[in-house]
Amino acid sequence: MKLVQYVLLGAGILLLWSFAQKHGNQKSEDFVFDVQPREVRAGQTATLHWSIKGATKVTIEEAPDSSVGRAELRKLGTFEGSQGTLPVSPTENTTYVISCVGVTTYSCASLSVRVRVK
């Protein structure tokens, strides 16, 4: 089963809804979306990293906590190819969303960076 995830925004809550499609097995190393470090002080840099087998185009968006309730994502960029990195410097807790388009699949996932207050 190939895992395909869609992001639904509604009622001020970012939800991930996952379901499986019958297209063979997907290994965990086939879809990687990570951030290091996962916690920073306001304005410090964290680096998003992705590697998605078969992806031809990747879009990264963000949803800071202050946007909860407005159901909107801010586009950070669209990148060609299946892998890359993007430095981010959140000033508040922020969720990052990746959308991937490939030859036969569309995938989406999210992760969060927690911002420490002094």
BALOTOR-876201 format. One line per field, with one value per residue (C-alpha): residue number from 1; residue in one letter; y, z, x. Coordinates in steps of 0.1 Angstrom, whole numbers, plus 5000, padded with zeros to 4 digits. Example, Ala and Ser with C-alpha at 12.3 -4.5 7.8 and 13.67 -1.06 7.14 Angstrom:
# residues 2
num	[1, 2] $
residu	[A, S] $
y	[4955, 4989] $
z	[5078, 5071] $
x	[5123, 5137] $
***
This chain:
# residues 118
num	[1, 2, 3, 4, 5, 6, 7, 8, 9, 10, 11, 12, 13, 14, 15, 16, 17, 18, 19, 20, 21, 22, 23, 24, 25, 26, 27, 28, 29, 30, 31, 32, 33, 34, 35, 36, 37, 38, 39, 40, 41, 42, 43, 44, 45, 46, 47, 48, 49, 50, 51, 52, 53, 54, 55, 56, 57, 58, 59, 60, 61, 62, 63, 64, 65, 66, 67, 68, 69, 70, 71, 72, 73, 74, 75, 76, 77, 78, 79, 80, 81, 82, 83, 84, 85, 86, 87, 88, 89, 90, 91, 92, 93, 94, 95, 96, 97, 98, 99, 100, 101, 102, 103, 104, 105, 106, 107, 108, 109, 110, 111, 112, 113, 114, 115, 116, 117, 118] $
residu	[M, K, L, V, Q, Y, V, L, L, G, A, G, I, L, L, L, W, S, F, A, Q, K, H, G, N, Q, K, S, E, D, F, V, F, D, V, Q, P, R, E, V, R, A, G, Q, T, A, T, L, H, W, S, I, K, G, A, T, K, V, T, I, E, E, A, P, D, S, S, V, G, R, A, E, L, R, K, L, G, T, F, E, G, S, Q, G, T, L, P, V, S, P, T, E, N, T, T, Y, V, I, S, C, V, G, V, T, T, Y, S, C, A, S, L, S, V, R, V, R, V, K] $
y	[5000, 5034, 5060, 5092, 5120, 5150, 5182, 5195, 5230, 5238, 5252, 5266, 5232, 5217, 5181, 5153, 5127, 5096, 5067, 5039, 5033, 5000, 5008, 4985, 4990, 5023, 5021, 5047, 5059, 5066, 5095, 5116, 5151, 5162, 5193, 5198, 5211, 5206, 5234, 5268, 5302, 5329, 5339, 5310, 5288, 5253, 5233, 5214, 5184, 5163, 5133, 5118, 5090, 5098, 5135, 5159, 5191, 5199, 5228, 5239, 5261, 5273, 5278, 5298, 5293, 5329, 5319, 5292, 5300, 5316, 5283, 5297, 5285, 5308, 5294, 5294, 5280, 5254, 5233, 5210, 5175, 5149, 5162, 5194, 5216, 5249, 5270, 5285, 5310, 5309, 5335, 5314, 5277, 5269, 5239, 5232, 5214, 5196, 5188, 5166, 5159, 5130, 5107, 5087, 5101, 5131, 5132, 5156, 5157, 5182, 5187, 5214, 5235, 5246, 5280, 5284, 5315, 5329] $
z	[5000, 4990, 5017, 5004, 5028, 5022, 5043, 5052, 5067, 5085, 5117, 5125, 5129, 5106, 5101, 5083, 5068, 5056, 5035, 5015, 4977, 4961, 4942, 4958, 4990, 4999, 5021, 5048, 5030, 4998, 5016, 5040, 5053, 5083, 5102, 5124, 5150, 5159, 5185, 5182, 5198, 5178, 5147, 5149, 5118, 5114, 5081, 5064, 5044, 5020, 4998, 4979, 4955, 4921, 4929, 4901, 4919, 4956, 4972, 5008, 5027, 5063, 5088, 5119, 5151, 5147, 5115, 5132, 5125, 5092, 5074, 5052, 5042, 5031, 5002, 5008, 4974, 4947, 4939, 4910, 4917, 4944, 4972, 4988, 5018, 5029, 5059, 5079, 5108, 5125, 5151, 5166, 5165, 5129, 5109, 5075, 5048, 5018, 4986, 4960, 4924, 4906, 4876, 4893, 4928, 4947, 4984, 5012, 5048, 5076, 5105, 5131, 5146, 5182, 5191, 5227, 5246, 5269] $
x	[5000, 5014, 5007, 4992, 4984, 4962, 4962, 4928, 4924, 4892, 4878, 4912, 4929, 4955, 4946, 4964, 4942, 4960, 4948, 4964, 4961, 4968, 5000, 5026, 5047, 5062, 5094, 5099, 5131, 5110, 5093, 5114, 5103, 5123, 5135, 5165, 5164, 5128, 5129, 5146, 5145, 5125, 5145, 5170, 5173, 5161, 5165, 5138, 5150, 5131, 5138, 5108, 5113, 5096, 5088, 5093, 5081, 5079, 5060, 5067, 5042, 5040, 5012, 5023, 5003, 4990, 4972, 4951, 4915, 4922, 4928, 4956, 4991, 5019, 5039, 5076, 5086, 5083, 5114, 5122, 5134, 5129, 5152, 5164, 5167, 5153, 5164, 5135, 5136, 5102, 5093, 5065, 5055, 5050, 5038, 5054, 5035, 5051, 5032, 5048, 5039, 5054, 5049, 5021, 5016, 5006, 5017, 5015, 5028, 5034, 5058, 5062, 5090, 5085, 5098, 5110, 5101, 5129] $
***
